[in-house]
Structure formats: C-alpha cells, structure tokens
Amino acid sequence: MVLLTRVATYKLMKNRLCPAFLHPLVLKKRRCCFSNLTPEEAGRLAAAFVKDSNKKLGGDEGFSPSLKSMSTLLSQAGMESNGSNLPLAPPLHTATTYTRPADGIYKEGDRIYARMDNPTRLLLEDTLFDLECINLLKTMRPEENVVEKTSYAFSSGLAAVTAVILAHSSPLTVLLSDDLYHGVSSLLLDVFSRHNVTIRQVDMRHVKSVVDTIRDTDLGREIIVWMETPSNPKCHVLDIQGICDAIKKSTSSHVVTTVVDGTMSSPILTRPIELGADVSFHSGTKYLAGHSDALLGALTISPLTTRGQELAENMKKVQILGGGVASPWDAWLTLRGLRTLQVRVERQCKTALQLTEYLDANKERMMITAIHYPGLVSHPQHDLATKQMIGGYGGVFSFEFGDEIMATAFAAALQTIHRATSLGGVESLIEHRASIEPPDRTTSPPGLLRVSIGLEDIDDLIYDFETAATAAHTVLNRRG
C-alpha cells in the first residue's frame, strides 16, 4: 500500500499536477514557526538572494571563482555553476557540428563547429585560467573581476609551443635555458629554423645574462624568453619575477615576450602569471591530467601585462585557424585529473623530498655522484625555490652515477618504479635521459637518471632503490 502511494505521488509530480506534499493541509503543517514560508519557498528565496549577492561581487550564479580556495576550485573542476539540477561530473561533448537557425543567423552563444568552441574544451580552458590566476583574481576589485579568460588548450604540449611561435612575427629569436626539455629546442632547430627563427642559449640562473643577451640581439627581431623552472632534467630553478622585472626595467626597445614552462611544478606550486610572466605553458599530459592517459598542452596569457594583452588575440587565432585544439576526450580527462591535482602534488612533493633526503644521506654507499632536487638544502637555488614555489619542491628529481653502464643497470633492476618517459602521473617512473635526447644535442650527463615520483608508499620506493643498487653493484663487480 505504501509502495502504491509513492508511485502515485511520483506520477503526479511527473505530470506536473499537484503533488501530495503540496496539498494545502500538508503545507500548513510544514510552515516554519517564525515564518509563513514553506521549505520550498524558503529554498527558492535563499537561492535568489545568493545569486543577487554574487552578481554584486562580480561572480555568477554560483560562488564567485575568485573567492574560492585552490582546493575547493580543483575539487569541483568542470562543474557548471549556472542553473539547477546540474551534473556533478563534466559532460563529454563529442559533436563536431551544430544545427544552424532557420534564418541563418547565429546568435551569441550559438555553436558552429567543434574546432572553434567545443564545450568540454572551453570548460577546461576556463578552469585553467581560474587556476593560474587564482590569487590575482582575489586581489581585484569587483568591477575589475570580469576579465576575458585567456587560457587555450592544444592537442599536445609541443602543439602549444608551436602556437607560441606562430603568434609572433619573424624574424624571431628565442632565448632558451641551458637546461630544458629537448623537444623545445628540437622543434625550433628542426622546424622553425627554416622560417627565420633562431635560438640563443643562456644560463638563466643569472638574471643579468638574460638582459645582456636581449640587448645584444638585433633590434629588428622579436624575442621570446623561454624559461623552464624547475628545468628538465637538472631541476634548475629560475627567478621568474626577477627576470620579468629586469626585462621591464631594461632600456632595451626590443619586443619581448616572457614564457614560463611550469610543467615540472604545476600551478599548485608555481603560478608564473602572478609573478609577472606574459605566458604560462604546461604540458597538460603531465601533472594536470596526471594519469598517463591524456595528451594535451595548455597556455594561459596574462590579462595584465601589455605584451600579454597584445598576444591574446593572436593566440586565439592560431589555436582556431591552425586547428591544433585539444580533443574533447583529452580535455575531459584533464578536467577529471584536475580534481585530484592538489592532493597528488602534495603527496608527490612529500615523497620526493623524503626519498632525495634518504639518497643524499646514503649516496656514497650507493655510489651516487650527484642529486638534483630543489628541496635539498644543498641545491644551489634552494632558497629561491623556497620563496617561489608554494608548498613544495615538485615531484621530479634527477641523480647521477659515474657512468651510463651503472645508470642502465640500476634502472633495469628496479621493480616498483617503471622505466618510461614522461612524468607527473600516479606511478613512479625513471628514465635515462641522455639516451633519449638527439645524439648531436645531448645535454644530460651520461650517468643521469630522472625520476618522477607517483603515489606509491615511500618505504616501497626506498626498498626498490636499495635492491636495485645492490643488484647493479653485484652484477658489475662480477663482470669486472
């Protein structure tokens, strides 16, 4: 009998008739002791009040993104805030084209083609902008808080690098750190060198060297200062704010764009836009997506710097007309990954510090000749990293043996840590960098191994390192 009553009530609700719980006799009993409102009326009025209050703060129908903390913003990444009865998980839109109105006139907000405005990708781009500029938005007055969100998602990290180059005019000179991901220099030398793009390598750990190199460049050339911090694989830390400020104060009349590759730290630890950079770059494949299953690159253009404002329109044109947009599936996977980004990075930083401190204390016994990790007090830029990186030193480090033979034997003997390229995933990875870099442009020492820490237990990783070191030493001593 109870079941029939519930079914009958449900049918009434579905048919938009008067549901049983809205019967006048029932409503009378359900009114508040100090108000004439019903629960339904109270809910609607409270929601309307919050909506109006948020509009005064410059937000939308949901809580203003500029007022959210990092953990709250990320835990709800991709959730729509306008309307009611919304999905808790971001929807995956796979349609490539949309119907056209009968009069042939597209209205504002109408979609035409997925390359231009796929909803899943746009949702990711909006979230990335809020993430990169979270503290910047909090300092803005309400009337300033409505800014165009200038984040762009591409089909890969190198597609995003390509977009940066194409958004500039040639002749172009790109200043590169002397330690960085080899894919960037390979792209510039093997592809863009044919289009009047040159590179100059600079030790960017010294701010003066950057400014001097800019002054020494022909005035007719636009310049990109490409910073990578921490660098891959030696974990050099560059003074982002120091370099950006020095360039702005320089008397040089060059057109200069400052770009920061923060892939190794993620926006959890380093937010270049807030430190004065014009462009923030990430290989979203790494920490942002975080599960070794998405291919994506991301750019955020500063809404505050003069150069950033000049570049934003060009970057959008390159993305849409060049066609290197992120796929809906990869955008969706990255949105999913962002929800756990902070907790992953915090855990990875903690484990990386514990493991490098253990290795540092036992390096002579394990025959390790060098450890590169900004979290170690012995690291040359430890103080800068402590000041610039928020809450941790990253989940990637590298260390060196005396030669490639020992490094290869050690990596082969690992059982928990996997031998693979890439970084930032939930599984720990190790890679011999020199053997994967272009033979004629190898920058990594032959005995260097790069480690990306995942979410494994620290005791398991220490045990894996110890057993691998024992196996490698035993095998090599026997052969010797």
N, C-alpha and C positions, 0 to 999 in steps of 0.2 A: 504493500500500500504506500509505504514511504517512497519506494522507487518510482511508482506511477506519479506521485505528486511532484517529484523532482523533474521527471521527464516533461510533465505537463507545464511546469513553470519554465523550463528551458525553451519549450516550443513557443510559449507566449513571448518570451524575450526575443527569440529569433524572428518572430513575425511582427516585432515592434508593437505588440499590444501591451496592455498594462500588466507588467509582471506582478506576481503575488506580493512581493515585498514592497511594492509601491502603492498598495491599496491604502486609502485614506486612514483606515483604522490602524494599520500597521505603522504608517508614518507618524501618527500621533504618539505612539508608544516609543518611537525611535528618536524623538527630538531631544536636544540637549537640555539639561536642567537650567542652564543660564543663557540659552539662545533658542530662537524659533527656527533655526536652520536644521535641515535634515543632514545626515552624513554626506549624502550626495551633493547637496548644495554647498556644504562647507568645503568639500574637496574641490569643487569647481572654482569657488571664490578664492581659495588659498592658492590654487594653481595660477589663476589670473593675476593675483597680487604679486606673486613671484615673477611672473612674466613681465609685468609692467615695471617692477623694480629692476630687473635685469636690463631692460631697454634703456633705463636711465643710466645704468652703469656701462652701456655700450656693448652689452652681450646680446645673446639671442634668447630663445625660449628656454633653453637650458641654462645651467650655471655658466657664467662667463668664463671661457677658457683661460683668460689672463689671470683669474683668481685661483685657479686650481694649482695644487702642488704637482710636482713631477710624477709621483707615484700614482696619484689619482688620475691624472691625464692619461698615463700609459695603461693603467688597468682597464680603462674604458675606451681604449683606442679604437676608432672606427665606428663607435656608437653614434647614431644620429640623435640630435637633441631637439629638433623641431617636430612638434606633433605629439601624438599619443599612440599607445599600442605599437611601439616600435620594436624591431628585432634587437636582441642583445648582441648578436654577432653581426659583423658587417656583411651585407649581401654581396654575392659574387655576380656581377653583370657581365655576361659573355656576348651580348648582342653587338654586332658591328655596325648596324644601321638602324634608323628610326623612321617611322612614317612621317610624311610631310602634311601639314594642314591643307585643307581643301582649297583655300585661297592662295596657296603657295608661299605664304608669308610666315616665316619662323618668328615666334615670339621670344622675348627674353626668357632664358632658361630652357628653351627647347634644345633638344639634342639632334645632331645631324649624323655624325659618323664617329666611331669609337676612337679613331686616331686623335680626334680633337678633344673629346670630352667623355671618356668612359667614366661612369660614376664611381666605380671601385678605385680607379687610379686617382681621381680627383679627391676622394675621401682620404686616401693615403697622403696625397700632397698637402692637404690642409692640416692633417695631423702632424706631418713632419715640420711644417712651419711653426705650429704651436710648440713643438718640442724644441726646436732650435732657438726659438726666441722667447721662451717662457718667462725669463726674468726681465727681458726687455719690455714685454707687454705689460708686466706688472707695474713698471715704473711710469707708464704712460698715463696721462690724464684721460678721463672717459671720452672726451671729444677727439683725442688722438688715437684711440684704441681701435678705430675702424681702418685697418690698413689692408692693402691688397696682399694676399698670401702668395708669395713668390717662391714656392718650392716646386720642383719639377722631377718627376720620376722617369727613368730611362730603362732601356732593355738590358743594360749591364753597366758595371762601373766604367768600363772603357768607352761605352757609348756616351756616358755623361762627360767624360774627359774630352771626347771628340766635340761635344756640344759647346764646351767652354771655348775651345779653339775656334770653332766656326762662328761663335758670337763676336769674335774680334776681327779686326781688319789686318790685312798683311800690307807691308812686311811686319812680322811679329817675332819678338824674342821672348822665350820662356826661360826664366831663371829656375833651375832645379837644385834641390838639396843634393849634397854629395852622397847621401844615403837615402834611398827611396825605393818604392815598388818599381821593379824593372819594366813593367808593362807600360808605364807612362813614358819613359824615355824611348822605349822601342816604338811606340806609336808615333812620337814626334820625329824620330830619326828615319824610320822606315816608310812612313806615310806622308807626314806633313812637311818633311824637308823639301819635297818637290813643289811645295806651294809657298815658298819664301818664308818658312818658319824655321828659326834657328834656336838652339838651346845653349845656355851657358850654365855650367855647374858651379855652385857657390857653397861654401861651408856656412850655412845659415845659422849655425850656433853663435856666430858673431854678427850682430846687427849691423855694424859698420861695413862689413864686407858686402852686405846686400845693397846698402845705399851707394857705396862706391861703385858697384857693378852697374847699377842703374845709371849713374852719372856717366859711366864710361861707354854707354850704349848710344848708338846713333839716334839723333832726335827724331828722325822720320819713322822710327819703329815703335809700335805699341809694345808694351811689356806686361807679361804675366809673371808675378812672383808666386811660384808654386811651392807652398810649404807642406811638409808631411810630418805630423807630430802626434804621438811618437813615431819615429821613422821605422821603415821595414827594410832590413830585419834588425838593425843595431840599436833600435829604441832611443835614438837621439831625441831630445825634447827641445823644441824651438820656442822662442819668446814671441808668441803671436802678437800680443798687444805692443810689445817693444818694437817689432818690425813694422807693424802698421802705423804706429805713431811716428816713427822715424821717417817713413816714406812720406807721410802727410806734411811733416815739418821740413822736408828736404826742399831746397831751392830748385830742384830739377823740374823742368817743364814737360817731362815725359807723361804720356797717358799710361798709368799703371793700374793693374788690377791685382789685388791680393786674394789668392785662393788658398784655402787650408783643407788638406786631406786629413780628416779626423777619424778615418776608418778604424784605426787601431785603438781608439779610446771610446768612440761613440759619443753621442750628445749627452749621455749620462755624466761623463767625466769632463768633456771639453765642448764648449759652445762658441765657435770662432766668431759668429756674427756679433755676439755680445762683447767680444774683445776687439772689435773694430775691423774685422775682415770684410771684404766685399762679397765673397762667395765661400760657402761651406760645402764640401764634397764628401760623400760617403759611398763606398761600395756597399749597398744595402744587402748584398749577398751574405755579408759577414755578420756583424753583431745585430743589425736592425732586424733582419729576418731570423737569424740565429739558429736555424735547424738544418743547415746544409741542403736545402731543397728549393731555394728560390734564387733567381738570377735577376739582379736589379741594381741600378745606380741612382743616386739622388743628389740634387743640387738645391741649395737654398741661397737666394740672392738677398743681400741686405736691403731692408726698406729704408735705412737711414743714411748710408754713405752715398755721396754724389755718384761715385762710379757704379755702385750697386743699382741705383735708380736708373742710370743710363743703360745698364746691361739687361735689366729685367725684360724689357720688350723684345730685345734681340734674342734672348734665351728662349722665350716662349715661341718665337717664330722658328728658331732652329729645331725645337722639340716637335712642333706640329708639322711643319713643312718638310723637315728632314725625316720624320717618321720613326725615329728611334725610341718610341714610347714603351714604357713598361707594359707587359701583358696584364690583363685583368687577374689572371691566376697568380702571377708573381706579386702583384700589388696586394691581393687578398692574403697571400701567405705572409707577406711582410707586415701587414696590419695585425695579423694573428701573432707574429713574433714580437711586435712592439709591446704587446700586453704583458709580456714577462721580461722585457728588456732590462728594467732596473734590477729586479731580483737576480737575474742571470749575471749581469755585470758585477754587481756587488759580491756575489759568491765567487765569480771567476777572479776578481781582483784579490780577494782574501786568500784564495788558494794559491794564486801565482806568487803572492808575497811570501806565504809560508814555505812554498817549495823552493823559491830562489834563496831564501834565508838558510834553508837546510843545505842546499847545494853550496852556498858560499862558505858555510861552516865546515864542509867536507870536501871542498874542491881539490885539495892536494891529494887526499886519499883516492878520489875518483879520477884524478889526472885531468881535471877541468882547468883550462888556462885562463878563461875569462867568462864573466857573466854580464849580460847587458839587460838591465831592468831598472827603470827609474825609481822603483820603490826601495831599492837598496841605498843605504846612506852613502855607500862608496860610489854611486853613479855620479858622473860629473855634473849632471843637471838635476840632481835630486831636489835641491831647494826650489828651483824653478818649477819642477813638476808638482811639488807640494803646494805651491802658490797657484798654479794654473789649472791643475786637474782637480776636480771636485769629488772628494770621497774615495779616491783610489788611484792606482797607477796603471791600470789596464790588466788584461788577462793574457798578454803575449810577452814573451821574453825570448832571448836567444843566449846560447852559451857556446863555448868553443873548446875543442880538443886540439891536440898538437897537429893533427893531420886528418885528411879525408878518410883514410883507412879506419882509424879509430872511430870517427864520427859515423861512418857507414855501419860498422859492426855494432856500435851501440844502438843505433836506430833499428837495426834488424832484430835485436834481441828483446825489444820492448814487446810486451804482451797486452797491456791495457791501453796504452797510448798508440794511436794508429798512425801509420806512415801515409800522409796525404797532404796535398796542397790546400790552401785556403786557411781560414781562421774564423774565430767568433762563434762557432757552433757549440752545441751542448756536449760534444765529445772532444776529448783532448787529442790534438794532432801534433805530429812532429815532421819536419821537412829539412832535408839537406839543400840549402838554398843555392849554393854555387852551381850544383849540377843541373838546376832548372833554369838558370839565367842564361841569356845568349852568350855563347862561348867567347865572342870577341868583346863583350861588355860585362864581364863578370865583376861584381863589386864585393860580393860576400867572401870572407876568408874561407879557404878550403875545408877547415875543420869546424865550421859554424853550423849549428842546428837551431832552427827556430821552433819554438813550442807555443801552441795555442791551448790554453787551459779550458777544459769544459766544466762539467758539473760533477765529476767523479769525487770520491772521498780522498782527502789529502793523504791518508795513510796508504791507500792503494797506489797512489801515484809515486810516493816516496819508495814504496816496496818495488814498484816497476823500475824506477831509476836505479835502485841498488842492485837488483838482479841483472839488469841489462849491463851495468858497469862491470859486474863480476864476470858475466858471460863474455863480454868483449875482451876484457883483460886476459881471461883464461885462454881464449882461442888465439889471440895474437901472441901471447907468450909461448904457447905450444909451437906455433908456426915459426917463431923466432929461434 
